[in-house]
């Protein structure tokens, strides 16, 4: 393997003959499903044909060791749980590190088992890598021995099964795997594509003779293509797996980093000595292994005489596998794995042997119940599983059958004045057996004595009720259930007595001299008013309904009025004696609240529309009908040069006939509201006939009265 590694390094030297500050990442994603327990050809693993897992846990750590100066390694394994066909997403077992000890430890301790959730595990690795904030390139190395499955969203009635012999569809198969056995190629290809879209290439190695051919190989090629690496790498043996992994690593490495100080020496496996030397092919230091001489082994970086740990040829069982004491080329002995016990095997006496301890489905009777031969899909072993027959049954012909039991073992009952116990015989059947004869009485399967001392008919108080001494079914005196006293009464001397007073607990009232009282429950259970507080009479407080009321805080003055949000309010005295604002009726549709009252809205026309006694008056808020007020929007009075003619308060028309420029008649222009003045109508208002003025005044007066009478 070392020679192959060196050859690959030389071939790629032109690409990696440059030191770097930080190494790129090669993240291993290892399938450890239950099928990894079998040999690469799909048969049961033996010492001569070891399992795929035993091969992987040697080859992958060796890859990490050989390339530890060109990559930082991390690893995730899936599924997480190894129970029967478990589909839990894989987890990171070795974070990205500068050393490779974590890789070796992870492969040494992991145990294969479960399904193949490749898609979900690749997505989990992608999230993990993106969260690291890497500043160098990263690649994923997927090593799998089976087609991806474990996607329960697929239709078990139409999907392609991945487990041999579990067809034609998972739903129609007796394997009872359901949609977990559906081929999950589309989701896995999509997961690889997401990794590649994040600048993370995905290399795929198919490690199984059946997986690297035909349609199976096409699935792996599609995953590799989506991951940006073209096609998958096939491997059906330890040598092929080693070659595939080294080829991927050598072609992916872009730089190197010194992993040791030139001249340093350490001990490596198999008693060899490793020396740190500059590798001219890659331009960085690396460890070079040198074998110690005959009869010596490496210790503290130097070759020393070996101390044999075992006798060559001896065997033993360790970690579930068979180990053999082997002497190396230098004659030193050490324990080495001789055989990895495969599926359906256990190590016993230093060798793997079949663990078929019984015929699956067989059953037999034992002294305590039934034993059934059961098969474990996790280990492939069969063994007797004991089960105790239920109470009232016994084992007959390898199964539990009901016996003529009349009771439950351990139960007790009374037969007259005698205690009887239910006892199970050797067959598990039960019957009643008489025991202790009670001196006084038997009750509930136990002897009892009269524990109460009272006289029949005697009474006593118990809380708010009366208890009476009775004679129970065992002819013993005993206090009977308490009879509660009626409401507003209490028990004293074994008799219910009426309370002297009664009120509702929590109610309040006013007492003498401004005090407050509250109804409370006394020690006897009766209610009565008791002093609760005192109002501050000096500060103006008074008591009402048991509550101290503070002095009035008047909000207004009696008789005052105001508008609040367009609604009239008047100041009145409230129930507490304080003056408060009280809402008046809402104003009508043609009204508006002005100075605290509803006023009719009017227009600034020549003719008034207000009721009798009111005039259209202009205010800041607008024009409104107000009682007895002169129209503030129209000038009143006679002309400066005229006599004493009557003046209309609504129109401002003056009497008299002066000719001064301040005379009573003036020519007006059209108003904004569209009304037309006298001049516009064609009359010369500066030369009005004095004889028409009284007639006009009379006509206006009659018109105003007519409008007021509407």
C-alpha positions in Angstrom: 0.0 0.0 0.0 2.9 2.4 0.8 4.5 1.9 -2.6 1.2 2.7 -4.3 0.8 5.8 -2.2 4.3 7.0 -3.1 3.6 6.4 -6.8 0.5 8.5 -6.6 2.2 11.2 -4.7 5.0 11.4 -7.4 2.4 11.5 -10.1 0.7 14.5 -8.4 3.8 16.2 -7.2 3.6 19.0 -9.8 0.2 20.0 -8.3 1.2 19.9 -4.6 4.9 20.8 -4.5 4.1 24.0 -2.7 3.7 24.5 1.1 0.6 26.3 2.4 -0.4 28.1 5.6 -3.6 26.2 6.0 -4.5 22.8 4.5 -7.7 22.1 2.5 -10.4 19.9 4.0 -11.2 16.3 3.0 -14.4 15.4 4.9 -15.2 11.7 5.0 -18.9 10.6 5.0 -18.9 6.9 5.9 -21.9 4.6 5.4 -22.1 2.3 8.4 -25.4 0.6 7.6 -26.0 -3.0 8.6 -24.9 -4.4 5.3 -21.3 -3.3 6.1 -21.2 -6.4 8.3 -21.0 -8.6 5.2 -18.0 -9.3 2.9 -17.6 -7.1 -0.3 -19.1 -10.0 -2.3 -22.3 -10.0 -0.2 -21.5 -13.3 1.6 -21.1 -13.8 5.3 -17.7 -12.4 6.5 -14.9 -14.8 7.5 -11.3 -14.5 8.4 -10.3 -15.2 4.8 -13.1 -12.9 3.5 -13.4 -10.1 6.0 -16.4 -7.7 6.2 -16.5 -4.4 4.5 -16.4 -2.6 7.9 -13.3 -4.4 9.0 -11.6 -3.4 5.7 -12.8 0.3 6.0 -11.6 0.7 9.5 -8.1 -0.2 8.4 -8.0 1.6 5.0 -9.6 4.9 5.9 -7.4 5.7 8.9 -4.4 4.7 6.8 -5.5 7.2 4.1 -5.8 10.0 6.8 -2.3 9.1 8.1 -0.7 9.0 4.7 -2.2 12.4 3.7 -2.1 14.2 7.0 0.3 16.8 5.6 -2.0 17.6 2.7 -5.5 17.7 4.2 -7.3 18.4 7.4 -9.6 15.5 7.9 -13.1 15.3 9.5 -15.7 12.5 9.4 -19.4 11.8 9.7 -21.0 8.4 9.9 -24.6 7.4 9.1 -27.1 6.3 10.3 -26.6 7.7 13.8 -28.4 4.8 15.5 -27.6 1.1 14.7 -30.9 -0.4 15.7 -32.8 -2.5 13.1 -33.1 -0.5 9.8 -32.8 2.7 11.7 -33.0 5.8 9.5 -31.6 8.5 11.8 -29.5 11.2 10.0 -25.7 10.7 10.3 -23.8 12.9 12.7 -20.2 14.3 12.8 -18.0 11.9 14.7 -14.7 13.7 14.1 -14.6 17.4 13.7 -12.1 19.0 11.3 -8.6 18.8 12.9 -4.9 19.0 12.1 -4.3 15.5 13.5 -5.8 12.2 12.4 -6.2 10.5 15.7 -10.0 11.3 15.7 -10.4 9.4 12.4 -8.7 6.2 13.8 -10.8 6.4 17.1 -14.1 6.9 15.2 -13.6 3.8 13.0 -12.4 1.7 16.0 -15.4 2.4 18.2 -18.2 2.6 15.6 -20.6 -0.4 15.1 -22.5 -0.9 11.8 -26.3 -1.2 11.7 -29.4 0.4 10.3 -30.5 1.8 6.9 -28.8 4.1 4.4 -30.1 7.7 4.8 -27.5 9.1 2.4 -29.4 12.2 1.2 -30.3 13.5 4.7 -26.7 12.8 5.9 -25.1 14.7 3.0 -27.3 17.7 3.8 -26.3 17.6 7.4 -22.6 17.5 6.5 -23.2 20.5 4.2 -24.7 22.5 7.0 -21.8 21.5 9.3 -19.1 22.6 6.8 -20.8 25.9 5.9 -21.0 26.7 9.7 -17.2 26.3 10.0 -16.4 29.4 8.1 -13.6 27.7 6.1 -11.1 29.8 4.3 -9.7 26.9 2.3 -11.3 24.5 -0.2 -13.3 21.5 1.1 -14.3 18.2 -0.5 -16.6 15.4 0.6 -15.5 11.8 0.3 -18.6 9.6 0.4 -17.9 5.8 1.0 -21.1 3.7 0.7 -21.9 0.0 0.2 -25.6 0.4 -0.6 -28.1 2.4 -2.5 -29.6 5.4 -0.7 -33.0 4.8 1.1 -34.8 5.8 4.3 -36.9 8.5 2.6 -40.4 7.8 4.1 -42.1 10.4 1.9 -41.8 8.0 -1.1 -44.6 5.7 -2.1 -44.0 2.2 -1.0 -46.5 0.9 -3.6 -44.6 2.1 -6.6 -40.9 2.8 -5.6 -37.9 0.6 -6.3 -36.7 -1.5 -3.3 -33.1 -1.3 -2.3 -32.9 -4.5 -0.2 -32.3 -7.8 -2.0 -35.3 -10.1 -1.8 -37.7 -7.4 -0.6 -39.7 -6.9 -3.8 -41.4 -6.3 -6.1 -42.3 -3.2 -4.1 -41.6 -2.5 -0.4 -45.4 -2.4 0.2 -45.8 -5.9 -1.3 -42.8 -7.3 0.4 -42.7 -9.5 3.5 -39.7 -7.6 4.8 -42.0 -5.1 6.4 -39.7 -2.2 5.7 -42.2 0.0 3.9 -41.2 3.3 2.4 -37.8 3.1 4.3 -36.7 0.6 1.6 -37.5 2.9 -1.3 -34.6 4.0 -3.6 -33.9 7.6 -2.7 -31.7 8.5 -5.7 -33.3 11.8 -6.6 -33.0 13.4 -3.1 -29.4 12.1 -2.8 -28.5 13.6 -6.2 -30.1 16.9 -5.1 -28.1 16.9 -1.9 -24.8 16.4 -3.8 -25.8 19.2 -6.1 -26.3 21.5 -3.1 -22.9 20.7 -1.8 -21.3 21.4 -5.2 -23.3 24.7 -5.4 -21.6 25.6 -2.1 -18.1 25.0 -3.7 -17.8 21.6 -2.0 -17.1 18.7 -4.4 -18.5 15.2 -3.7 -16.4 12.2 -4.5 -18.3 8.8 -4.4 -16.8 5.4 -3.7 -19.0 2.3 -4.1 -17.6 -0.5 -1.9 -19.5 -3.6 -2.9 -19.4 -6.0 -5.8 -23.2 -5.6 -6.5 -23.1 -1.9 -6.0 -20.5 -1.1 -8.7 -22.3 -2.7 -11.6 -25.4 -2.1 -13.8 -28.2 0.2 -12.6 -26.6 0.4 -9.1 -23.4 2.0 -10.5 -25.6 4.4 -12.5 -27.1 5.8 -9.2 -23.6 6.4 -7.8 -22.4 8.0 -11.0 -25.4 10.4 -10.9 -24.5 11.4 -7.4 -20.9 12.0 -8.3 -21.8 14.0 -11.4 -24.1 16.2 -9.3 -21.2 16.6 -6.9 -18.9 17.9 -9.6 -16.6 14.8 -9.8 -17.9 13.1 -13.0 -18.4 9.4 -12.0 -18.0 7.2 -9.0 -15.1 5.0 -8.0 -15.8 1.2 -7.8 -14.2 -1.1 -5.1 -14.8 -4.7 -4.4 -11.7 -5.5 -2.2 -9.3 -4.0 0.3 -6.8 -3.3 -2.5 -9.4 -1.6 -4.7 -10.7 0.5 -1.9 -7.2 1.6 -1.0 -6.4 2.5 -4.6 -9.7 4.5 -5.0 -9.2 6.5 -1.9 -5.5 7.3 -2.6 -6.4 8.3 -6.2 -9.0 10.7 -5.0 -6.8 12.2 -2.3 -3.7 12.6 -4.6 -5.7 14.2 -7.4 -7.5 16.6 -5.0 -4.5 17.8 -2.9 -3.3 21.3 -3.9 -0.6 22.0 -1.3 1.2 20.5 1.6 2.2 21.4 5.2 5.1 20.2 7.3 3.7 17.6 9.8 6.9 17.1 11.7 10.4 18.4 12.3 13.0 16.8 10.1 15.0 14.2 12.0 12.3 13.5 14.6 11.5 9.8 15.2 8.4 8.1 16.7 7.1 4.6 16.9 4.3 3.5 14.5 2.3 0.3 14.3 3.7 -3.2 14.1 6.8 -2.3 16.0 8.2 -0.1 13.2 10.0 3.3 13.6 8.9 6.4 11.8 11.4 9.1 11.0 10.5 12.7 9.8 12.0 13.5 6.5 11.5 16.0 3.7 9.5 14.5 0.9 11.0 16.2 -2.2 8.0 15.1 -4.3 5.6 17.2 -2.3 7.9 19.8 -0.8 7.0 19.2 2.8 8.1 16.9 5.6 6.4 13.5 6.2 6.9 10.4 8.3 8.9 7.6 6.7 8.5 4.1 8.3 11.5 2.0 9.0 11.4 -1.6 10.3 13.5 -2.4 13.4 15.9 -5.3 13.3 15.2 -8.9 14.2 14.2 -9.4 17.8 13.7 -5.7 18.4 10.8 -3.3 18.2 10.3 0.5 18.4 10.1 2.2 21.8 10.2 5.9 22.4 11.3 6.5 18.8 14.2 4.0 18.8 14.5 0.3 18.1 14.8 -1.8 21.3 14.6 -5.5 22.2 11.0 -6.5 22.1 9.0 -7.8 25.1 6.6 -10.3 23.6 3.0 -9.7 24.8 1.8 -13.2 23.9 2.8 -16.5 22.5 2.8 -16.8 18.8 -0.2 -18.7 17.6 -2.4 -18.1 20.7 -6.0 -16.9 20.1 -8.5 -14.9 22.1 -11.7 -12.9 21.7 -11.6 -9.2 22.0 -14.2 -6.5 21.1 -16.4 -9.2 19.6 -13.7 -10.3 17.1 -11.2 -13.2 17.1 -7.5 -12.2 17.7 -4.4 -14.2 17.2 -0.9 -13.7 18.6 1.4 -13.0 15.6 5.1 -12.6 15.3 6.3 -9.8 13.0 9.3 -9.9 10.8 11.5 -9.0 13.7 10.2 -11.9 15.8 8.1 -9.7 18.2 4.7 -11.0 19.0 1.5 -9.0 19.4 -2.3 -9.5 19.3 -3.8 -8.9 15.9 -7.3 -9.3 14.6 -7.5 -12.7 13.0 -11.2 -12.7 12.1 -14.0 -10.2 12.3 -17.1 -12.0 13.4 -19.8 -11.4 10.8 -23.5 -11.3 10.8 -24.9 -14.3 12.6 -21.6 -15.1 14.4 -20.2 -14.7 17.9 -16.6 -15.0 19.0 -16.1 -18.0 21.4 -12.8 -19.6 22.3 -10.8 -17.3 20.0 -12.8 -18.1 16.9 -16.0 -16.9 15.2 -18.8 -19.4 15.2 -22.4 -19.5 14.3 -24.7 -18.0 16.9 -27.7 -20.0 15.8 -28.5 -21.3 19.3 -32.0 -22.6 18.4 -34.5 -22.9 15.6 -36.3 -19.6 15.2 -40.0 -19.9 16.3 -39.4 -22.9 18.5 -40.8 -22.8 22.1 -40.4 -24.9 25.3 -41.6 -25.0 28.9 -39.4 -24.1 31.8 -40.0 -24.1 35.6 -41.0 -20.4 35.5 -42.8 -20.2 32.2 -42.1 -20.4 28.5 -38.9 -19.9 26.4 -39.2 -18.9 22.7 -36.4 -19.0 20.1 -36.1 -15.5 18.7 -33.9 -14.0 15.9 -32.1 -10.6 16.2 -32.0 -8.8 12.9 -29.1 -6.6 14.4 -26.8 -9.5 15.1 -28.3 -12.3 13.1 -28.2 -14.6 16.1 -31.0 -16.8 17.5 -31.4 -17.4 21.2 -33.9 -18.5 23.8 -35.9 -15.7 25.3 -37.7 -16.4 28.6 -41.2 -15.3 29.3 -43.1 -15.9 32.5 -46.7 -17.1 32.2 -49.3 -14.7 33.6 -50.9 -15.3 36.9 -53.5 -17.9 36.6 -51.8 -19.7 33.7 -49.1 -22.4 33.3 -46.9 -23.7 30.5 -48.3 -26.6 28.6 -46.7 -28.0 25.4 -44.6 -24.9 25.0 -47.3 -22.3 25.5 -49.0 -20.6 28.4 -52.5 -22.0 29.1 -55.1 -20.8 31.6 -55.5 -23.0 34.7 -58.5 -23.4 36.9 -57.5 -20.5 39.2 -60.0 -19.1 41.6 -58.1 -16.1 42.8 -54.9 -13.9 42.4 -51.8 -15.1 44.2 -51.2 -13.1 47.4 -54.8 -11.8 47.7 -56.5 -12.0 51.0 -60.2 -12.2 52.1 -62.3 -12.9 55.1 -64.3 -16.2 55.6 -66.4 -15.4 58.6 -63.9 -14.6 61.3 -61.0 -16.3 59.5 -58.4 -14.8 57.2 -57.8 -16.6 53.9 -54.8 -16.2 51.5 -54.7 -17.0 47.8 -51.6 -19.2 47.2 -50.1 -20.3 43.8 -49.0 -23.9 43.4 -46.0 -25.2 41.4 -48.0 -25.0 38.2 -49.0 -21.4 38.8 -52.6 -22.2 39.6 -54.1 -20.6 42.7 -56.6 -21.4 45.4 -57.7 -20.1 48.8 -56.1 -21.3 52.0 -57.4 -20.6 55.5 -55.1 -18.9 58.0 -55.4 -16.8 61.1 -58.7 -16.8 63.2 -59.4 -13.3 64.4 -60.1 -12.7 68.1 -62.5 -9.8 67.5 -63.5 -9.5 63.8 -62.1 -10.0 60.2 -62.4 -7.2 57.6 -60.8 -6.6 54.3 -58.7 -9.8 54.6 -57.2 -8.8 57.9 -58.0 -9.1 61.6 -59.1 -5.9 63.3 -59.8 -4.5 66.7 -62.3 -1.8 67.8 -60.2 1.4 67.8 -62.9 4.0 68.8 -64.2 4.5 72.3 -67.6 6.1 72.4 -71.2 5.4 73.6 -73.9 4.7 71.0 -76.0 7.8 70.5 -73.3 10.1 72.0 -72.7 13.3 70.0 -69.7 15.7 69.5 -68.8 18.7 67.3 -66.7 18.1 64.3 -66.0 21.4 62.5 -69.3 23.0 61.7 -71.2 19.7 62.1 -72.4 17.1 64.6 -71.0 13.5 64.7 -73.0 10.7 66.4 -71.5 7.5 67.8 -72.9 4.5 65.9 -72.3 0.7 65.9 -70.6 -0.4 62.7 -70.9 -3.6 60.7 -68.1 -5.1 62.9 -70.1 -4.4 66.0 -67.6 -1.7 67.0 -68.5 1.7 68.2 -67.5 4.4 65.7 -68.2 8.0 65.0 -70.6 8.3 62.1 -70.4 10.9 59.3 -70.8 14.6 60.4 -74.2 16.2 59.9 -73.5 19.8 59.0 -75.4 22.5 61.0 -77.8 24.8 59.0 -76.7 28.1 57.6 -76.1 30.9 60.3 -75.7 28.3 63.0 -72.7 26.6 64.8 -72.0 23.5 66.8 -71.3 23.7 70.5 -71.5 20.9 73.0 -72.5 18.4 70.3 -75.6 20.5 69.4 -76.2 23.0 66.5 -77.0 26.5 67.9 -78.4 29.5 66.0 -76.1 32.5 65.5 -77.1 35.7 67.4 -76.9 37.8 64.3 -76.7 37.3 60.5 -75.3 39.3 57.6 -73.6 38.6 54.3 -69.9 38.1 54.7 -67.9 40.9 53.1 -70.9 43.4 53.0 -70.3 46.9 54.4 -72.3 49.6 56.2 -71.8 52.9 58.0 -71.5 52.9 61.7 -71.7 55.7 64.3 -69.6 58.9 64.2 -68.4 58.4 60.6 -67.1 54.8 61.1 -67.3 51.9 58.6 -68.3 48.4 59.5 -67.8 45.1 57.6 -69.6 41.7 58.0 -67.1 39.1 59.0 -67.0 35.4 60.1 -66.1 34.8 63.8 -64.5 31.7 65.4 -67.9 30.0 65.7 -68.8 30.4 62.1 -71.3 33.2 62.7 -71.4 36.5 60.8 -71.6 39.9 62.4 -70.8 43.6 61.6 -67.5 44.7 63.2 -65.7 48.1 63.0 -63.6 48.3 59.9 -62.4 51.9 59.7 -63.1 55.6 60.5 -63.8 58.4 57.9 -61.8 61.6 58.3 -64.7 63.9 59.1 -62.4 66.8 59.8 -61.1 66.6 56.2 -64.7 66.6 54.8 -65.0 62.8 54.3 -68.4 61.2 54.8 -69.5 57.5 55.0 -71.9 56.2 52.3 -72.7 52.4 52.1 -69.8 51.6 54.3 -67.2 53.5 52.2 -65.5 56.8 53.1 -66.3 59.4 50.4 -63.8 62.3 50.0 -65.1 66.0 49.7 -66.6 67.2 46.5 -64.4 68.4 43.6 -66.7 70.6 41.6 -66.1 70.4 37.8 -68.1 73.6 37.0 -70.4 76.4 38.3 -74.1 75.9 38.6 -75.9 77.2 35.5 -72.9 77.3 33.3 -73.1 75.8 29.8 -70.5 74.6 27.2 -70.1 72.7 24.0 -68.2 69.3 24.2 -67.3 67.6 20.9 -70.3 69.4 19.3 -72.8 68.5 22.0 -74.3 70.9 24.6 -73.5 70.4 28.3 -74.9 72.1 31.4 -73.5 72.3 34.9 -75.7 70.4 37.4 -75.4 68.9 40.9 -74.6 65.2 40.8 -75.7 62.3 43.2 -72.6 63.0 45.5 -73.6 66.8 45.8 -70.7 67.8 43.5 -71.4 70.0 40.4 -70.6 68.1 37.2 -71.1 68.5 33.4 -74.1 66.7 32.1 -74.8 66.1 28.4 -77.8 67.7 26.8 -79.7 66.3 23.7 -77.6 66.1 20.6 -78.2 69.0 18.1 -80.4 68.5 15.1 -79.2 68.1 11.5 -79.6 71.9 10.7 -78.1 72.9 14.1 -74.7 73.4 15.7 -73.7 73.8 19.3 -72.7 77.4 20.0 -72.0 78.9 23.5 -73.4 75.8 25.1 -76.7 75.6 23.2 -78.0 74.2 19.9 -78.3 77.1 17.3 -80.0 76.9 13.9 -77.5 77.5 11.1 -78.6 80.4 8.7 -77.2 82.0 5.5 -76.0 85.6 4.8 -78.9 86.2 2.4 -80.9 89.4 1.9 -84.0 87.7 3.5 -83.9 86.2 7.0 -84.9 82.6 7.7 -84.7 82.5 11.5 -87.8 82.0 13.8 -89.6 84.9 15.3 -87.6 86.7 17.9 -84.2 85.5 16.5 -81.9 87.1 14.0 -79.2 85.6 11.7 -76.0 86.6 13.5 -72.5 86.2 12.2 -70.1 84.6 14.8 -66.6 83.1 14.6 -68.0 79.7 14.1 -70.4 80.8 11.3 -73.9 82.4 11.1 -76.6 81.3 13.5 -80.1 82.3 14.6 -79.7 84.1 17.9 -82.5 85.7 20.0 -82.7 89.6 19.8 -79.2 90.1 18.2 -78.5 92.5 15.3 -77.0 90.8 12.2 -73.3 91.4 12.7 -72.6 90.7 9.1 -74.7 93.6 7.6 -74.3 97.3 8.5 -77.3 99.0 10.2 -78.4 102.6 10.4 -79.3 105.5 8.1 -77.2 107.5 5.7 -75.0 110.3 6.9 -76.8 113.0 5.0 -80.3 111.7 5.6 -83.2 112.2 7.9 -84.6 109.8 10.5 -86.0 107.0 8.4 -86.6 103.5 9.9 -83.8 101.0 9.7 -84.3 97.3 9.0 -82.0 95.3 11.3 -81.7 92.5 8.9 -80.9 94.5 5.7 -79.3 97.6 7.0 -81.4 99.8 4.6 -81.3 103.4 5.8 -84.1 106.1 5.8 -83.8 109.7 4.5 -82.6 111.0 1.2 -79.2 112.7 1.6 -76.9 112.9 -1.3 -73.7 112.6 0.6 -71.2 109.8 -0.4 -72.1 108.1 2.9 -75.8 108.0 2.0 -78.1 105.2 2.8 -78.2 103.7 -0.6 -75.1 102.2 -2.3 -74.5 100.2 -5.4 -73.3 96.7 -4.6 -71.4 94.1 -6.6 -72.4 90.4 -7.0 -71.7 88.6 -3.7 -69.7 85.3 -3.4 -72.9 83.4 -2.7 -74.2 84.3 -6.1 -76.7 86.9 -5.1 -77.0 90.0 -7.3 -77.0 93.6 -5.9 -79.4 96.4 -6.9 -77.0 97.9 -9.5 -76.7 94.6 -11.2 -80.5 94.4 -11.5 -80.5 97.8 -13.5 -81.6 100.2 -10.9 -79.8 103.5 -9.8 -79.7 103.1 -6.1 -78.2 106.6 -5.7 -81.4 108.2 -6.9 -84.2 106.1 -5.3 -87.6 107.8 -5.2 -88.1 108.9 -1.6 -91.7 107.9 -1.9 -90.9 104.2 -2.5 -88.9 103.8 0.7 -91.8 103.4 3.1 -93.5 100.9 0.7 -90.3 98.8 0.5 -89.9 98.8 4.2 -93.5 97.6 4.7 -93.0 94.8 2.2 -89.9 93.6 3.8 -91.6 93.6 7.2 -94.6 91.5 6.0 -92.2 89.1 4.3 -90.2 88.6 7.5 -93.4 87.9 9.5 -94.5 85.4 6.9 -91.2 83.5 7.1 -91.3 83.6 10.9 -94.8 82.0 10.8 -93.6 78.9 8.9 
